[in-house]
Amino acid sequence: MPKPITLRLSTLRIYLYPVARRLHRAGLTADMVTIWGLLLSIGAAVAIGIDYPLIGLVLLALALAVNALDGPIVIAEGRFLPSPREALFGSVVDYLAEAVLIAGIAWQANSNDAELWLLLPMGVLALASIASYTRARAEVLGITLGRGLMERTPRTLALGFGLLFPSLLEATLWVILTLSFVTASQHFFHLWQEASAMQLAPYEQRSIRRRQLHENRRSSRDERSHARRMKDLSTRGGC
């Protein structure tokens, strides 16, 4: 996610904190917010699939607004970060909601008998999955990946732009597909380089240890040879 978008979302969460505090007092939890966001995304996908893109856009905007309440509600509960279980649940549901939304666009393409249209959403979903997988692998390996051009939030906003102007939806999908390919490639090659360096490190350490052991053995042999020569010289001198 580019930094300007990140800063704007952080600012939005600050303004949403009073609302989140009232919702928390009413009994709303972070998990409930996540589930409501998923239900709204499913509704948006259905609306898009039956060829009502503007209704789908409204539901998508509501889903984004509900998801933005997640962090403020956690703070209203007296915590700065969600629990590991909440973070896992929220992350999985977010990507599931995106997949459902793209499936709704593919449904619309299928109903319009547009074969190329049908391939575009599937390509976007595939590249998004690769980018997400490489990021997950990087986190497992302890590698930090930079934000790409087309992460989940920019993809969702771009899809919203395409729904606002249905005539530009196909062109928007091509842009998303291209930038998703660039993002997935950036993640992969960065992870490849970092993982290669991590893989070579043990061999380099072994090579250094071998060289040190060889040098120690050679130094020991030289010392023994020098001691023998000195002993022979002292023996001859004594004779």
C-alpha positions as CSV (number, residue, x, y, z in Angstrom):
1,M,0.0,0.0,0.0
2,P,1.5,3.4,-1.0
3,K,2.3,5.7,1.9
4,P,-0.3,8.4,1.0
5,I,-3.1,5.8,1.2
6,T,-1.7,4.5,4.5
7,L,-1.6,7.9,6.0
8,R,-5.2,8.7,4.9
9,L,-6.5,5.5,6.3
10,S,-4.7,6.2,9.6
11,T,-6.3,9.7,9.7
12,L,-9.7,8.2,8.9
13,R,-9.4,5.7,11.8
14,I,-8.6,8.6,14.1
15,Y,-11.8,10.4,13.1
16,L,-13.8,7.1,13.4
17,Y,-12.7,6.5,17.0
18,P,-15.6,8.4,18.6
19,V,-18.0,6.3,16.5
20,A,-16.2,3.1,17.3
21,R,-16.3,3.9,21.0
22,R,-20.1,4.2,20.9
23,L,-20.4,1.0,18.9
24,H,-18.2,-0.8,21.4
25,R,-20.4,0.4,24.2
26,A,-23.4,-1.0,22.3
27,G,-21.7,-4.4,22.2
28,L,-20.0,-4.5,18.8
29,T,-16.6,-6.3,18.7
30,A,-13.8,-6.4,16.1
31,D,-14.8,-9.9,14.9
32,M,-18.4,-8.7,14.4
33,V,-17.1,-5.8,12.3
34,T,-15.1,-8.2,10.2
35,I,-18.1,-10.4,9.6
36,W,-20.3,-7.5,8.6
37,G,-17.6,-6.3,6.2
38,L,-17.6,-9.8,4.6
39,L,-21.4,-9.8,4.3
40,L,-21.4,-6.4,2.6
41,S,-18.7,-7.6,0.2
42,I,-20.8,-10.6,-0.7
43,G,-23.8,-8.3,-1.3
44,A,-21.6,-6.1,-3.5
45,A,-20.5,-9.2,-5.5
46,V,-24.1,-10.3,-6.0
47,A,-25.2,-6.9,-7.1
48,I,-22.3,-6.7,-9.6
49,G,-23.0,-10.2,-10.9
50,I,-26.6,-9.4,-11.7
51,D,-25.5,-6.2,-13.5
52,Y,-26.2,-3.5,-10.9
53,P,-22.7,-2.0,-10.6
54,L,-23.7,1.2,-8.8
55,I,-25.5,-0.8,-6.0
56,G,-22.4,-2.9,-5.8
57,L,-20.3,0.2,-5.5
58,V,-22.4,1.5,-2.6
59,L,-22.2,-1.9,-0.8
60,L,-18.4,-2.0,-1.4
61,A,-18.1,1.6,0.1
62,L,-20.1,0.5,3.1
63,A,-17.8,-2.6,3.5
64,L,-14.7,-0.4,3.4
65,A,-16.2,1.9,6.0
66,V,-17.1,-1.0,8.3
67,N,-13.6,-2.5,7.9
68,A,-12.1,0.9,8.8
69,L,-13.8,0.6,12.2
70,D,-11.8,-2.5,13.1
71,G,-8.8,-0.7,14.4
72,P,-10.7,2.0,16.3
73,I,-12.9,-0.7,18.0
74,V,-9.7,-2.5,19.2
75,I,-8.5,0.8,20.7
76,A,-11.9,1.4,22.3
77,E,-11.5,-2.0,23.9
78,G,-8.4,-0.7,25.6
79,R,-5.8,-2.4,23.3
80,F,-3.4,-1.0,20.8
81,L,-3.2,-4.1,18.6
82,P,-5.6,-6.9,17.9
83,S,-5.0,-10.4,19.3
84,P,-3.2,-12.9,17.1
85,R,-6.5,-14.7,16.6
86,E,-8.3,-11.5,15.6
87,A,-5.4,-10.6,13.2
88,L,-5.6,-14.0,11.5
89,F,-9.4,-13.9,11.2
90,G,-9.4,-10.4,9.9
91,S,-6.6,-11.0,7.3
92,V,-8.3,-14.2,6.0
93,V,-11.7,-12.6,5.8
94,D,-10.3,-9.5,4.0
95,Y,-8.7,-11.6,1.2
96,L,-11.9,-13.8,1.1
97,A,-14.0,-10.6,0.6
98,E,-11.7,-9.5,-2.2
99,A,-11.9,-12.9,-3.9
100,V,-15.7,-12.8,-3.7
101,L,-15.8,-9.3,-5.2
102,I,-13.7,-10.4,-8.1
103,A,-15.8,-13.4,-8.5
104,G,-18.8,-11.1,-8.8
105,I,-17.1,-9.2,-11.7
106,A,-16.4,-12.6,-13.4
107,W,-20.1,-13.5,-12.9
108,Q,-21.1,-10.3,-14.7
109,A,-18.6,-11.0,-17.5
110,N,-20.0,-14.6,-17.9
111,S,-23.5,-13.3,-18.1
112,N,-22.5,-10.9,-20.8
113,D,-20.9,-13.7,-22.9
114,A,-17.5,-11.9,-22.9
115,E,-14.8,-14.6,-22.8
116,L,-11.9,-12.1,-22.5
117,W,-13.8,-10.3,-19.8
118,L,-14.0,-13.6,-17.9
119,L,-10.2,-14.1,-18.0
120,L,-9.4,-10.6,-16.7
121,P,-10.8,-11.0,-13.2
122,M,-9.3,-14.5,-12.9
123,G,-5.9,-13.1,-13.9
124,V,-6.2,-10.3,-11.3
125,L,-7.2,-12.9,-8.6
126,A,-4.3,-15.2,-9.5
127,L,-1.7,-12.4,-9.4
128,A,-3.2,-11.1,-6.2
129,S,-2.8,-14.5,-4.7
130,I,0.8,-14.8,-5.7
131,A,1.6,-11.4,-4.2
132,S,-0.2,-12.3,-1.0
133,Y,1.6,-15.7,-0.8
134,T,5.1,-14.1,-1.3
135,R,4.3,-11.6,1.4
136,A,3.3,-14.4,3.7
137,R,6.4,-16.4,3.0
138,A,8.5,-13.3,3.6
139,E,6.9,-12.9,7.0
140,V,7.7,-16.5,7.9
141,L,11.3,-16.0,6.9
142,G,11.6,-12.7,8.8
143,I,12.0,-10.7,5.6
144,T,10.5,-7.2,5.2
145,L,8.9,-6.5,1.8
146,G,8.1,-3.0,0.7
147,R,4.7,-1.9,-0.4
148,G,3.9,-2.7,-4.0
149,L,2.0,-0.6,-6.5
150,M,-1.1,-2.7,-6.4
151,E,-1.8,-4.1,-2.9
152,R,-5.2,-5.1,-1.6
153,T,-6.4,-1.7,-0.7
154,P,-5.4,0.0,-4.0
155,R,-7.0,-2.9,-5.9
156,T,-10.3,-2.4,-4.0
157,L,-10.2,1.3,-4.7
158,A,-9.5,0.8,-8.3
159,L,-12.3,-1.7,-8.6
160,G,-14.6,0.9,-7.0
161,F,-13.5,3.4,-9.7
162,G,-14.4,0.8,-12.4
163,L,-17.8,0.3,-10.8
164,L,-18.4,4.0,-10.7
165,F,-17.8,4.2,-14.4
166,P,-18.9,0.8,-15.8
167,S,-17.7,1.7,-19.3
168,L,-14.2,2.0,-17.9
169,L,-14.3,-1.2,-15.9
170,E,-12.6,-3.4,-18.5
171,A,-9.8,-0.8,-18.9
172,T,-9.5,-0.6,-15.1
173,L,-9.1,-4.3,-14.9
174,W,-6.3,-4.2,-17.4
175,V,-4.5,-1.6,-15.3
176,I,-5.0,-3.6,-12.1
177,L,-3.8,-6.7,-13.9
178,T,-0.6,-5.0,-15.2
179,L,0.2,-3.4,-11.8
180,S,-0.5,-6.6,-10.0
181,F,1.9,-8.4,-12.2
182,V,4.6,-5.7,-11.4
183,T,3.8,-6.0,-7.7
184,A,4.0,-9.8,-7.7
185,S,7.3,-9.7,-9.6
186,Q,8.8,-7.2,-7.2
187,H,7.8,-9.3,-4.2
188,F,9.2,-12.5,-5.8
189,F,12.5,-11.2,-6.9
190,H,13.1,-9.3,-3.6
191,L,12.2,-12.5,-1.7
192,W,14.4,-14.5,-4.0
193,Q,17.4,-12.3,-3.4
194,E,16.9,-12.3,0.4
195,A,16.3,-16.0,0.6
196,S,19.4,-16.7,-1.6
197,A,21.5,-14.6,0.8
198,M,20.1,-16.6,3.7
199,Q,20.8,-19.8,2.0
200,L,24.5,-19.0,1.2
201,A,25.3,-17.8,4.7
202,P,25.7,-21.3,6.3
203,Y,28.0,-22.4,3.4
204,E,30.1,-19.4,3.8
205,Q,30.4,-20.0,7.5
206,R,31.4,-23.6,6.9
207,S,34.0,-22.5,4.4
208,I,35.4,-20.1,6.9
209,R,35.5,-22.8,9.5
210,R,37.2,-25.2,7.1
211,R,39.9,-22.6,6.2
212,Q,40.5,-21.9,9.9
213,L,40.8,-25.6,10.7
214,H,43.2,-26.1,7.7
215,E,45.3,-23.1,8.8
216,N,45.4,-24.4,12.4
217,R,46.5,-27.9,11.3
218,R,49.2,-26.4,9.0
219,S,50.4,-24.1,11.8
220,S,50.5,-27.1,14.2
221,R,52.5,-29.1,11.6
222,D,54.9,-26.2,11.2
223,E,55.4,-25.9,14.9
224,R,56.0,-29.6,15.3
225,S,58.5,-29.5,12.4
226,H,60.3,-26.5,13.8
227,A,60.4,-28.2,17.2
228,R,61.9,-31.4,15.6
229,R,64.5,-29.3,13.8
230,M,65.5,-27.5,16.9
231,K,65.8,-30.8,18.8
232,D,68.0,-32.3,16.0
233,L,70.2,-29.2,16.1
234,S,70.5,-29.3,19.9
235,T,71.3,-33.0,19.7
236,R,74.0,-32.5,17.1
237,G,75.4,-29.6,19.0
238,G,75.6,-31.7,22.1
239,C,77.5,-34.5,20.2
